[in-house]
Amino acid sequence: MIANNSISLGSLRLGADHALFLIAGPCVIESESHARKIAESVAKIAADAGVPCIFKASYDKANRSSVNSFRGPGLTEGLRILGKIKSDLKLTILTDIHELSHASPAAEVADVLQIPAFLARQTDLLVAAGKTGRVINIKKPQFVSPADMKNAIEKVGSTGNTKIILTERGSSFGYQNLVVDFRGIPQMKKFGYPVVFDATHAVQLPGGQGHSSGGQPEFIEPLARAAVAAGVDGLFLETHDNPAAALSDGSNALPLAQLPALLARMKALATLVRSWSNA
């Protein structure tokens, strides 16, 4: 197992002593025009803040609470949209996969394949993702300890792919609630891979609205501050220009208008934390 805690992704350097990076975008592709609008905004905000950025959006949300929930445009159309955004805006792209058969086509477009938290124990999915050679972002399941993420790492690593990111997104705390154990950040960093904190899903209330999840977005920044202070390499933020009208996970999304100020504060804090660790 490698222990350099750094990944090269084009011009981006993720982990180790490199700058705090951002993974941000809408939960799901709602339309081509909307996805592009958010991508352009996120890219500009990140560039203005001097923060390396990866744009994320899902072409299919297979793990929605209700069978009637909006899932996205699907594999073919969703990847076409992401491919257009990637080529036109010169952005690094992340999207999640839910099925083995999606790994290869998604890897033709996305630079980072994400394994959803609910699926991070699925051996065949992790192996299929690893075989693509892309960077693999594994969301830590709500029901798995930080120490047990070693097993997910080994499944991807069995393919020879060591380009792995681990993302903390909270742990189940009774029904319809999550809590973040910040001890998990230094614990997972010991595996030797970049660690990201998902500040928006960490404030989610799973299934809290019956047919959809609720959320407490007022806690996004306090938790993000705590994670940066604990030494995360990157932040994951789902953001939307109008969360109340979002077709998926709007209850826990960060309003796009709040991203510039939050990102500036997180960068300043990260710089301070890194100066302590290098002292």
ZAVEX-584355 format. One line per field, with one value per residue: x, y, z of N, C-alpha, C in turn. Coordinates in Angstrom, 2 decimals, always signed. Layout:
ZAVEX-584355
npx <- (X, ...) .
npy <- (Y, ...) .
npz <- (Z, ...) .
capx <- (X, ...) .
capy <- (Y, ...) .
capz <- (Z, ...) .
cpx <- (X, ...) .
cpy <- (Y, ...) .
cpz <- (Z, ...) .
end
This chain:
ZAVEX-584355
npx <- (+0.85, +0.58, +1.99, +2.08, +0.12, -0.80, -2.15, -1.86, -3.66, -4.12, -3.40, -3.87, -3.00, -3.53, -3.95, -1.42, +0.88, -0.31, -2.49, -5.73, -8.44, -11.41, -14.46, -17.30, -20.71, -24.00, -26.37, -27.58, -27.79, -29.96, -30.77, -29.24, -28.56, -28.77, -26.87, -24.54, -24.54, -24.19, -21.71, -20.06, -20.26, -19.26, -16.64, -15.61, -15.86, -14.16, -11.74, -11.39, -10.98, -8.65, -8.55, -8.09, -10.27, -12.84, -15.47, -18.65, -21.39, -24.32, -25.41, -27.36, -29.34, -29.55, -30.25, -32.44, -34.94, -37.66, -39.57, -40.68, -39.07, -37.03, -34.42, -32.49, -30.93, -30.04, -27.64, -26.51, -27.33, -26.63, -23.83, -23.11, -23.73, -22.01, -19.58, -19.57, -19.50, -17.03, -15.24, -15.79, -15.47, -13.11, -12.84, -12.17, -13.81, -16.19, -18.21, -20.77, -21.08, -23.34, -23.67, -22.01, -21.77, -21.69, -19.24, -17.10, -18.07, -18.58, -16.04, -14.88, -15.52, -15.54, -13.11, -12.83, -14.23, -16.93, -17.79, -20.81, -21.87, -23.66, -22.93, -20.32, -19.34, -19.62, -18.06, -17.61, -18.31, -16.45, -14.10, -14.54, -14.60, -11.98, -10.51, -10.78, -8.81, -9.12, -9.20, -10.50, -13.09, -14.09, -16.91, -17.33, -19.33, -22.32, -22.57, -20.18, -17.02, -14.25, -11.80, -12.45, -12.49, -10.25, -10.71, -12.24, -10.38, -8.47, -9.88, -10.20, -7.48, -6.62, -6.73, -4.55, -4.75, -4.03, -4.97, -6.73, -9.32, -10.67, -13.79, -15.36, -18.62, -20.30, -21.92, -24.41, -26.78, -28.84, -32.25, -32.80, -30.82, -27.54, -24.15, -20.96, -17.86, -15.00, -12.58, -12.20, -11.04, -8.13, -7.62, -8.29, -6.53, -4.16, -4.04, -2.82, -3.87, -5.55, -7.97, -11.30, -13.89, -17.32, -19.36, -22.00, -23.66, -23.22, -24.87, -27.30, -30.61, -31.46, -34.12, -35.79, -38.02, -40.01, -40.81, -38.51, -35.16, -34.31, -32.64, -30.03, -28.84, -27.70, -25.64, -23.56, -21.22, -20.03, -19.34, -17.67, -15.58, -14.58, -13.69, -11.67, -9.92, -9.24, -7.65, -8.35, -7.92, -9.49, -12.66, -16.05, -18.86, -22.21, -23.97, -26.36, -28.23, -30.76, -31.76, -34.27, -35.80, -34.49, -34.08, -33.13, -31.92, -32.01, -32.52, -30.24, -28.33, -25.78, -26.47, -25.65, -24.85, -23.63, -21.25, -18.76, -17.86, -17.73, -15.81, -13.55, -13.06, -12.55, -10.24, -8.42, -8.35, -7.36, -4.80, -3.64, -3.76, -2.11, +0.29, +0.84, +1.23, +3.51, +5.37) .
npy <- (-1.19, +2.22, +5.23, +7.96, +9.81, +11.46, +12.49, +12.82, +14.59, +15.44, +18.80, +19.12, +18.62, +16.45, +16.08, +15.18, +17.73, +19.56, +22.19, +22.86, +21.30, +21.47, +19.76, +20.14, +20.87, +20.34, +18.02, +16.30, +16.05, +18.30, +19.56, +20.23, +22.93, +23.95, +22.44, +23.24, +25.97, +25.93, +24.67, +26.56, +28.66, +27.53, +26.94, +29.53, +30.73, +29.09, +29.52, +32.29, +32.20, +30.85, +28.10, +24.72, +22.86, +20.40, +19.48, +18.20, +16.06, +14.07, +11.59, +9.78, +9.11, +6.53, +5.82, +7.07, +8.15, +7.64, +5.79, +7.44, +9.64, +12.14, +11.12, +11.81, +12.38, +9.96, +7.41, +7.61, +10.19, +11.79, +11.44, +12.51, +15.21, +15.83, +15.35, +17.39, +19.67, +19.23, +19.39, +21.93, +23.75, +23.02, +21.48, +19.38, +16.35, +14.71, +11.91, +9.71, +6.13, +3.38, +0.84, -2.11, -2.21, +0.43, +1.47, +1.44, +3.04, +5.46, +6.12, +6.93, +9.53, +10.84, +12.03, +11.27, +8.61, +8.01, +6.11, +5.48, +5.97, +4.01, +1.84, +1.11, -1.24, -3.09, -5.43, -6.21, -3.87, -2.01, -3.19, -3.17, -0.42, +0.24, -1.04, +0.62, +2.49, +5.09, +7.88, +6.99, +7.82, +6.98, +6.92, +6.96, +4.58, +5.18, +3.33, +2.16, +1.91, +4.25, +2.82, +0.46, +1.13, +0.32, -2.12, -1.48, +0.05, -1.92, -3.51, -1.91, -1.45, -4.00, -4.21, -2.97, -0.30, +2.57, +5.07, +6.64, +8.19, +9.01, +9.66, +11.26, +11.29, +11.39, +9.45, +6.98, +7.86, +6.75, +6.78, +8.48, +10.45, +11.87, +11.83, +13.34, +11.94, +13.28, +12.15, +10.27, +11.42, +11.92, +9.23, +7.90, +9.19, +8.01, +5.79, +6.58, +8.02, +10.72, +12.52, +13.51, +15.77, +15.57, +18.01, +18.61, +16.29, +15.38, +16.84, +15.94, +14.60, +11.56, +10.30, +11.97, +13.47, +11.78, +10.87, +11.81, +12.99, +15.07, +17.99, +19.95, +22.63, +24.83, +23.99, +23.38, +25.02, +25.19, +22.46, +22.03, +23.77, +22.48, +20.09, +20.94, +22.01, +19.63, +18.53, +17.74, +16.99, +17.89, +19.45, +18.51, +19.67, +19.89, +22.04, +24.55, +26.82, +27.46, +26.00, +25.27, +24.62, +22.51, +19.35, +17.15, +16.35, +18.99, +19.96, +19.74, +21.11, +23.52, +26.91, +28.45, +31.10, +31.43, +30.15, +31.52, +33.12, +31.19, +29.44, +31.07, +31.48, +28.86, +28.28, +30.07, +29.07, +26.49, +27.09, +28.11, +25.85, +24.08, +25.41, +25.05, +22.26, +22.00, +23.29) .
npz <- (+0.00, -0.87, +0.56, +0.19, +0.14, -1.93, -5.06, -8.51, -10.85, -13.82, -14.01, -11.37, -7.95, -5.46, -2.03, +0.49, +1.14, -0.44, -1.70, -0.21, -1.80, -3.87, -4.34, -6.09, -6.98, -8.46, -6.98, -8.85, -12.44, -13.68, -15.97, -19.16, -19.52, -16.92, -15.48, -16.78, -16.17, -13.35, -13.27, -14.57, -12.74, -10.33, -11.15, -11.63, -9.11, -7.57, -8.91, -8.47, -5.76, -5.66, -5.40, -6.16, -8.28, -8.71, -10.72, -9.88, -10.65, -10.89, -13.18, -12.78, -10.04, -8.25, -5.71, -4.49, -2.10, -2.68, -5.12, -6.94, -7.13, -8.74, -10.87, -12.73, -16.01, -16.99, -18.07, -20.82, -21.91, -19.74, -19.53, -21.95, -21.54, -19.38, -20.65, -22.56, -20.93, -19.75, -21.96, -23.06, -20.92, -19.84, -17.47, -14.62, -14.01, -11.90, -11.29, -10.02, -9.85, -10.06, -10.95, -12.23, -15.02, -15.72, -15.15, -17.08, -19.38, -18.01, -17.17, -19.50, -19.75, -17.20, -14.85, -12.29, -10.61, -8.54, -5.70, -4.29, -0.86, +0.13, -1.37, -0.97, +0.04, -1.89, -3.52, -6.28, -7.67, -6.73, -7.65, -10.43, -10.87, -10.08, -12.08, -14.26, -14.14, -13.47, -11.10, -7.97, -5.91, -2.81, -0.95, +2.52, +4.06, +5.99, +7.92, +8.48, +10.04, +10.30, +10.37, +9.08, +6.44, +5.23, +4.01, +1.74, +0.37, -0.21, -1.98, -4.30, -4.71, -5.35, -8.06, -8.96, -9.05, -7.41, -7.08, -5.12, -3.26, -0.11, +1.37, +3.99, +5.36, +7.49, +10.11, +10.86, +13.29, +15.22, +14.03, +10.95, +11.22, +11.36, +12.54, +12.87, +13.39, +14.08, +14.60, +12.70, +10.45, +10.78, +11.28, +8.85, +7.13, +7.77, +6.18, +3.90, +1.74, +0.02, +1.95, +2.07, +3.09, +3.15, +3.42, +2.99, +2.70, +5.22, +6.82, +6.23, +6.75, +6.65, +4.79, +6.17, +5.45, +4.83, +1.95, +0.95, +1.71, +4.51, +5.81, +7.42, +6.63, +7.86, +9.39, +7.73, +7.31, +10.00, +10.39, +8.20, +8.84, +11.13, +10.00, +8.23, +10.09, +11.28, +9.39, +6.73, +3.22, +1.17, +0.32, -0.09, -1.61, -2.22, -4.28, -5.15, -7.16, -6.35, -3.83, -2.71, -4.88, -6.00, -7.62, -6.35, -3.17, -2.20, +0.32, +1.86, +0.49, -0.30, -0.71, -3.76, -3.78, -1.35, -1.52, -2.36, -0.09, +1.94, +0.87, +0.75, +3.47, +4.28, +2.85, +4.01, +6.62, +6.13, +5.17, +7.48, +9.18, +7.77, +8.02, +10.69, +10.79, +9.34, +10.77) .
capx <- (+0.00, +1.39, +1.80, +2.50, -1.05, -0.89, -2.60, -1.76, -4.84, -3.86, -2.62, -4.23, -2.25, -4.47, -3.41, -0.10, +0.95, -0.86, -3.57, -7.08, -9.16, -12.87, -15.33, -18.57, -21.66, -25.34, -26.53, -27.92, -28.00, -31.38, -30.87, -27.92, -28.30, -28.57, -25.59, -23.48, -24.58, -23.57, -20.30, -19.38, -20.22, -18.33, -15.28, -15.19, -15.72, -12.96, -10.59, -11.23, -10.47, -7.37, -8.73, -8.26, -11.68, -13.38, -16.92, -19.37, -22.83, -24.71, -26.31, -28.44, -29.35, -30.28, -30.54, -33.41, -35.83, -38.92, -39.55, -41.15, -38.12, -36.26, -33.14, -31.51, -31.15, -29.59, -26.24, -26.08, -27.51, -25.88, -22.42, -22.95, -23.74, -20.76, -18.50, -19.61, -19.02, -15.59, -14.48, -16.00, -15.01, -11.81, -12.96, -12.03, -15.19, -16.49, -19.59, -20.86, -21.60, -24.11, -23.70, -20.75, -21.76, -21.52, -17.87, -16.30, -18.50, -18.41, -14.61, -14.49, -15.80, -15.18, -11.74, -12.97, -15.45, -17.29, -18.58, -21.72, -21.69, -24.45, -22.39, -18.88, -18.96, -19.90, -16.74, -17.54, -18.38, -15.16, -13.10, -14.81, -14.15, -10.53, -9.95, -10.81, -7.60, -9.46, -9.19, -11.73, -13.48, -14.96, -17.63, -17.42, -20.73, -22.80, -22.60, -18.84, -16.07, -13.09, -10.79, -12.89, -12.31, -9.10, -11.20, -12.62, -9.12, -7.83, -10.64, -9.77, -6.06, -6.36, -6.66, -3.33, -5.08, -3.84, -5.44, -7.91, -9.70, -11.67, -14.64, -16.18, -19.91, -21.15, -22.29, -25.79, -26.94, -30.26, -33.01, -32.93, -29.87, -26.13, -23.20, -19.60, -16.79, -13.84, -11.40, -12.07, -10.21, -6.74, -7.55, -8.26, -5.33, -3.07, -3.98, -1.93, -4.61, -6.26, -9.24, -12.21, -15.06, -18.57, -20.04, -23.43, -24.35, -23.05, -25.98, -28.54, -31.47, -31.89, -35.53, -36.43, -39.26, -40.90, -40.47, -37.21, -34.32, -34.27, -31.28, -29.79, -27.73, -27.08, -24.46, -22.53, -19.94, -19.36, -18.73, -16.55, -14.47, -14.02, -12.99, -10.43, -9.04, -8.78, -6.63, -8.79, -7.24, -10.44, -14.06, -17.08, -20.04, -23.25, -24.44, -27.46, -28.60, -32.05, -31.96, -35.68, -36.37, -33.63, -34.80, -32.56, -31.09, -31.98, -32.61, -28.92, -27.40, -25.30, -26.85, -24.49, -24.44, -22.83, -19.99, -17.52, -17.41, -17.35, -14.57, -12.46, -12.77, -11.96, -8.87, -7.61, -8.17, -6.49, -3.45, -3.18, -3.57, -0.93, +1.48, +1.13, +1.74, +4.85, +6.26) .
capy <- (+0.00, +3.42, +6.08, +9.32, +10.66, +12.46, +12.02, +13.77, +14.50, +16.54, +19.84, +19.13, +17.79, +16.22, +15.42, +15.51, +19.13, +20.43, +23.08, +22.36, +21.29, +21.49, +18.98, +20.84, +20.87, +19.93, +16.59, +15.57, +16.87, +18.60, +19.86, +20.60, +24.35, +24.17, +21.85, +24.10, +27.21, +25.68, +24.37, +27.83, +29.43, +26.87, +27.10, +30.91, +30.95, +28.40, +30.21, +33.55, +31.89, +30.16, +26.74, +23.71, +22.47, +19.28, +19.63, +16.94, +15.97, +12.69, +11.36, +8.94, +8.90, +5.27, +5.54, +8.02, +7.60, +7.21, +5.32, +8.53, +10.76, +12.43, +10.43, +12.38, +12.08, +8.63, +7.21, +8.11, +11.63, +12.42, +11.48, +13.48, +16.54, +15.99, +15.43, +18.72, +20.60, +18.98, +19.87, +23.36, +24.55, +22.49, +21.14, +18.01, +15.90, +13.57, +11.42, +8.45, +4.97, +2.47, -0.49, -2.54, -1.90, +1.87, +1.88, +1.70, +4.24, +6.67, +6.43, +7.57, +10.96, +11.36, +11.86, +10.63, +7.81, +7.99, +4.99, +6.00, +5.40, +2.78, +0.76, +1.02, -2.60, -3.94, -5.79, -6.19, -2.49, -1.39, -3.77, -2.65, +0.98, +0.24, -1.50, +1.68, +3.29, +6.46, +8.14, +6.46, +8.44, +6.07, +7.53, +6.06, +4.33, +5.65, +2.19, +1.58, +2.70, +4.70, +1.75, -0.57, +1.57, -0.42, -3.19, -0.87, +0.41, -3.14, -4.01, -1.13, -1.68, -5.33, -4.05, -2.25, +1.12, +3.16, +6.47, +6.51, +9.24, +8.58, +10.78, +11.16, +11.95, +11.20, +8.09, +6.86, +8.15, +6.48, +6.90, +9.76, +11.44, +11.54, +12.56, +13.24, +11.67, +13.87, +11.28, +9.47, +12.07, +11.47, +7.77, +7.50, +9.73, +7.07, +4.80, +7.10, +8.55, +11.97, +12.40, +14.62, +15.84, +15.93, +18.83, +18.73, +15.06, +15.20, +17.51, +15.33, +13.81, +10.53, +9.95, +12.80, +14.07, +10.72, +10.43, +12.39, +13.31, +16.45, +18.46, +21.10, +23.31, +25.84, +23.40, +23.05, +25.70, +24.75, +21.14, +22.20, +24.36, +21.44, +19.12, +21.57, +22.06, +18.26, +18.18, +17.15, +17.45, +18.52, +19.58, +18.11, +20.49, +19.98, +23.42, +24.78, +28.23, +27.60, +24.69, +24.96, +24.09, +21.44, +18.10, +16.10, +16.76, +20.43, +20.28, +19.81, +21.74, +24.87, +27.89, +28.83, +32.46, +31.37, +29.43, +32.32, +33.49, +29.98, +28.90, +31.96, +31.20, +27.52, +28.35, +30.75, +28.15, +25.41, +27.62, +28.17, +24.48, +23.51, +26.07, +24.39, +20.91, +22.09, +24.05) .
capz <- (+0.00, -0.92, +1.73, -0.10, +0.36, -2.99, -6.36, -9.62, -11.71, -14.72, -13.33, -9.95, -7.01, -4.38, -0.84, +1.03, +1.59, -1.47, -1.27, -0.06, -3.07, -3.78, -5.21, -5.92, -8.09, -8.04, -6.69, -10.07, -13.64, -13.85, -17.40, -19.66, -19.28, -15.49, -15.09, -17.30, -15.39, -12.05, -13.52, -14.84, -11.49, -9.40, -11.66, -11.43, -7.67, -7.14, -9.49, -7.76, -4.41, -5.78, -4.88, -7.21, -8.29, -9.47, -10.83, -9.73, -10.90, -11.15, -14.31, -12.29, -8.59, -8.10, -4.31, -3.97, -1.08, -3.27, -6.50, -7.78, -7.09, -9.96, -10.83, -13.64, -17.42, -17.35, -18.43, -22.13, -22.01, -18.66, -19.87, -23.05, -20.94, -18.62, -21.62, -23.16, -19.91, -19.60, -23.11, -23.27, -19.79, -19.41, -16.06, -14.15, -13.77, -11.03, -11.25, -9.29, -10.57, -9.20, -11.55, -12.84, -16.44, -15.92, -14.82, -18.26, -20.12, -17.19, -17.13, -20.75, -19.60, -15.87, -14.37, -10.99, -10.41, -7.13, -5.20, -3.26, +0.47, +0.30, -2.22, -0.78, +0.42, -3.03, -4.04, -7.74, -8.13, -6.43, -8.55, -11.77, -10.89, -10.04, -13.36, -15.27, -14.00, -13.06, -9.67, -7.37, -4.65, -2.07, +0.17, +3.67, +4.41, +7.29, +8.84, +8.48, +10.81, +9.52, +10.29, +8.14, +5.06, +4.71, +3.14, +0.46, -0.28, -0.72, -3.13, -5.45, -4.87, -5.92, -9.51, -9.26, -9.04, -6.07, -7.13, -4.27, -2.32, +0.87, +1.75, +5.20, +5.15, +8.66, +10.50, +11.34, +14.71, +15.36, +12.79, +10.24, +11.73, +11.19, +13.36, +12.33, +14.34, +13.40, +14.76, +11.49, +9.44, +10.92, +11.18, +7.45, +6.51, +8.02, +5.10, +2.87, +0.61, +0.34, +2.64, +1.78, +3.96, +2.48, +4.41, +2.72, +3.09, +6.66, +7.51, +5.73, +7.64, +5.69, +4.84, +7.19, +4.98, +4.38, +0.60, +0.60, +2.86, +4.97, +6.03, +8.29, +5.95, +8.71, +10.02, +6.73, +7.56, +11.23, +10.22, +7.27, +9.60, +11.99, +9.16, +7.76, +11.26, +11.54, +8.42, +5.46, +2.01, +0.27, +0.74, -1.03, -1.33, -3.24, -4.28, -6.09, -7.18, -5.67, -3.18, -2.47, -6.12, -6.49, -7.86, -5.50, -2.02, -1.99, +1.75, +2.48, -0.44, +0.00, -1.72, -4.55, -3.40, -0.12, -1.76, -2.36, +1.25, +2.67, +0.32, +1.17, +4.88, +4.41, +2.35, +5.03, +7.73, +5.67, +5.12, +8.87, +9.68, +7.12, +8.57, +11.97, +10.57, +8.74, +11.67) .
cpx <- (+0.88, +1.10, +2.20, +1.35, -1.20, -1.29, -2.41, -2.93, -4.77, -2.96, -2.90, -3.32, -3.10, -3.80, -2.04, -0.12, +0.39, -2.07, -4.88, -7.77, -10.65, -13.48, -16.72, -19.41, -23.03, -25.40, -26.70, -28.02, -29.50, -31.71, -29.48, -27.60, -28.03, -27.23, -24.43, -23.40, -23.89, -22.08, -19.51, -19.22, -19.21, -16.89, -14.77, -14.96, -14.43, -11.70, -10.33, -10.64, -9.09, -7.41, -8.90, -9.66, -11.95, -14.90, -17.59, -20.84, -23.13, -25.63, -27.50, -28.30, -30.21, -30.71, -31.49, -34.36, -37.09, -38.75, -39.97, -40.19, -37.38, -34.88, -32.09, -31.76, -30.72, -28.17, -25.84, -26.16, -26.69, -24.40, -22.15, -22.85, -22.44, -19.56, -18.41, -19.09, -17.51, -14.79, -14.60, -15.36, -13.66, -11.79, -12.66, -13.40, -15.23, -17.94, -19.61, -21.46, -22.30, -24.10, -22.36, -20.66, -21.55, -20.07, -17.09, -16.77, -18.34, -16.96, -14.13, -14.68, -15.24, -13.73, -11.72, -14.29, -15.71, -18.14, -19.48, -21.57, -22.44, -23.83, -20.91, -18.41, -19.15, -18.60, -16.65, -17.55, -17.04, -14.07, -13.29, -14.35, -12.63, -9.90, -9.96, -9.54, -7.86, -9.22, -10.54, -11.97, -14.49, -15.59, -17.69, -18.89, -21.07, -22.70, -21.23, -17.89, -14.93, -12.04, -11.16, -12.82, -11.08, -9.56, -11.60, -11.37, -8.49, -8.56, -10.27, -8.30, -5.71, -6.25, -5.35, -3.53, -4.96, -4.23, -6.79, -8.08, -10.74, -12.48, -15.50, -17.48, -20.88, -21.51, -23.71, -25.84, -28.42, -30.94, -32.98, -32.02, -28.46, -25.31, -21.82, -18.62, -15.49, -12.54, -11.15, -11.17, -8.74, -6.59, -7.46, -7.04, -4.13, -2.98, -3.11, -2.60, -5.28, -7.62, -10.04, -13.35, -16.26, -19.44, -21.54, -24.20, -24.22, -24.17, -27.33, -29.28, -32.10, -33.36, -36.35, -37.72, -40.21, -40.49, -39.16, -36.44, -34.45, -32.82, -31.23, -28.62, -27.05, -25.81, -23.35, -21.20, -19.29, -18.68, -17.55, -15.34, -13.79, -13.19, -11.66, -9.43, -8.47, -7.83, -7.09, -8.02, -8.18, -11.82, -14.98, -18.34, -21.02, -23.88, -25.46, -27.84, -29.92, -32.37, -33.42, -36.35, -35.55, -34.42, -34.25, -31.69, -30.98, -31.95, -31.25, -27.88, -26.98, -25.79, -25.60, -23.96, -23.55, -21.46, -18.76, -17.00, -16.96, -16.00, -13.37, -12.07, -12.10, -10.52, -7.96, -7.33, -7.22, -5.03, -2.83, -2.88, -2.32, +0.36, +1.86, +1.78, +3.14, +5.85, +7.29) .
cpy <- (+1.24, +4.30, +7.52, +10.32, +11.75, +11.80, +13.15, +13.53, +15.67, +17.55, +19.90, +18.20, +17.66, +15.50, +15.91, +16.95, +20.10, +21.20, +22.33, +22.40, +21.15, +20.54, +19.59, +20.80, +20.46, +18.43, +15.81, +16.55, +17.08, +18.92, +20.24, +22.05, +24.63, +23.64, +22.74, +25.42, +27.02, +25.42, +25.65, +28.64, +28.84, +27.08, +28.52, +31.20, +30.32, +29.10, +31.53, +33.34, +31.24, +28.76, +25.77, +23.10, +21.27, +19.47, +18.28, +17.10, +14.52, +12.60, +10.50, +8.78, +7.68, +5.00, +6.57, +7.35, +6.98, +6.75, +6.43, +9.72, +10.91, +11.82, +11.03, +11.92, +10.69, +8.61, +7.91, +9.62, +12.36, +12.51, +12.41, +14.90, +16.80, +16.11, +16.80, +19.77, +20.46, +19.61, +21.39, +24.21, +24.10, +22.17, +19.67, +17.56, +14.68, +13.20, +10.07, +7.35, +4.05, +1.03, -0.81, -2.08, -0.42, +2.30, +2.28, +2.92, +5.52, +7.11, +7.08, +9.09, +11.51, +11.07, +11.14, +9.88, +7.72, +6.77, +5.52, +5.26, +4.08, +1.58, +0.48, -0.32, -3.58, -4.26, -5.66, -4.77, -1.79, -1.91, -3.24, -1.20, +1.04, -0.12, -0.42, +2.52, +4.73, +6.63, +7.68, +7.14, +7.53, +6.82, +6.52, +5.83, +4.83, +4.57, +1.51, +2.50, +3.18, +3.60, +0.71, -0.13, +0.92, -1.50, -2.65, -0.48, -0.82, -3.70, -3.24, -1.40, -3.02, -5.28, -3.39, -0.74, +1.66, +4.64, +6.54, +7.73, +8.64, +9.79, +10.45, +11.91, +11.72, +9.75, +8.09, +7.04, +8.00, +6.58, +8.33, +10.85, +10.93, +12.34, +12.35, +13.03, +12.13, +13.12, +10.48, +10.10, +11.70, +9.96, +7.32, +8.04, +8.79, +5.98, +5.28, +7.63, +9.86, +11.69, +13.69, +14.60, +16.34, +16.69, +18.95, +17.45, +14.79, +15.87, +16.99, +14.61, +12.73, +10.15, +10.82, +13.47, +13.03, +10.16, +11.03, +12.70, +14.78, +16.86, +19.66, +21.91, +24.38, +25.31, +23.06, +23.71, +25.29, +23.40, +21.21, +22.78, +23.30, +20.44, +19.69, +21.66, +20.69, +17.75, +17.55, +17.77, +18.19, +18.60, +19.20, +18.90, +20.39, +21.35, +23.63, +26.25, +28.48, +26.27, +24.30, +24.35, +22.93, +20.14, +16.94, +16.74, +18.26, +20.82, +20.37, +20.45, +23.12, +25.82, +28.41, +30.21, +32.48, +30.74, +30.33, +32.63, +32.27, +29.46, +29.76, +31.69, +29.84, +27.51, +28.99, +29.81, +27.02, +25.86, +27.68, +26.79, +23.85, +24.15, +25.47, +23.03, +20.91, +22.81, +23.13) .
cpz <- (+0.00, +0.29, +1.46, -0.02, -0.70, -4.30, -7.37, -10.55, -12.68, -14.05, -11.84, -9.16, -5.76, -3.22, -0.46, +1.53, +0.56, -0.95, -1.09, -1.42, -2.84, -4.78, -5.03, -7.19, -7.58, -7.77, -7.99, -11.24, -13.82, -15.30, -17.85, -19.34, -17.80, -15.03, -15.55, -16.51, -14.04, -12.23, -13.75, -13.55, -10.51, -9.85, -11.42, -9.95, -7.15, -7.66, -8.77, -6.37, -4.46, -5.25, -6.05, -7.13, -9.18, -9.52, -10.71, -10.07, -11.26, -12.35, -13.91, -10.78, -8.31, -6.67, -3.69, -2.99, -1.68, -4.71, -7.47, -7.84, -8.41, -9.83, -11.75, -15.06, -17.85, -17.88, -19.73, -22.23, -20.94, -18.97, -21.04, -22.49, -20.18, -19.56, -22.27, -22.18, -19.75, -20.74, -23.29, -22.17, -19.26, -17.91, -15.81, -13.64, -12.84, -11.20, -10.55, -10.17, -9.58, -9.70, -12.21, -14.29, -16.73, -15.75, -16.07, -19.04, -19.31, -17.17, -18.42, -20.68, -18.29, -15.52, -13.03, -10.96, -8.92, -6.79, -4.09, -1.94, +0.65, -0.42, -1.97, -0.21, -0.74, -3.78, -5.55, -8.29, -7.90, -7.37, -9.98, -11.90, -10.92, -11.37, -14.43, -15.24, -13.61, -11.55, -9.11, -6.02, -3.96, -0.91, +1.32, +4.03, +5.81, +8.36, +8.95, +9.25, +9.92, +9.34, +9.25, +6.69, +4.42, +3.73, +1.77, -0.32, -0.93, -1.93, -4.40, -5.75, -5.47, -7.43, -9.94, -9.28, -7.61, -6.05, -6.43, -3.38, -1.38, +1.32, +2.97, +4.97, +6.29, +8.88, +11.07, +12.85, +15.03, +14.00, +12.27, +10.81, +11.50, +12.19, +12.76, +13.47, +13.68, +13.68, +13.49, +10.44, +9.60, +10.85, +9.73, +6.73, +6.71, +6.95, +3.94, +1.64, +1.00, +0.98, +2.43, +2.80, +3.15, +3.48, +4.18, +3.05, +4.58, +7.44, +7.02, +6.85, +6.77, +5.87, +5.77, +6.76, +4.40, +3.04, +0.11, +1.87, +3.22, +5.17, +6.95, +7.73, +6.79, +9.40, +9.02, +7.08, +8.89, +11.08, +9.25, +7.98, +10.47, +11.18, +8.65, +8.91, +11.59, +10.48, +7.12, +4.28, +1.08, +0.89, -0.41, -0.66, -2.49, -3.14, -5.39, -6.03, -6.49, -4.98, -2.97, -3.70, -6.69, -6.61, -7.05, -4.42, -1.83, -0.52, +2.43, +1.56, +0.05, -1.07, -2.44, -4.15, -2.16, -0.34, -1.74, -0.98, +2.05, +2.19, +0.74, +2.62, +5.06, +3.91, +3.38, +6.20, +7.35, +5.62, +6.51, +9.41, +9.07, +7.63, +9.93, +11.75, +10.01, +9.63, +12.34) .
end
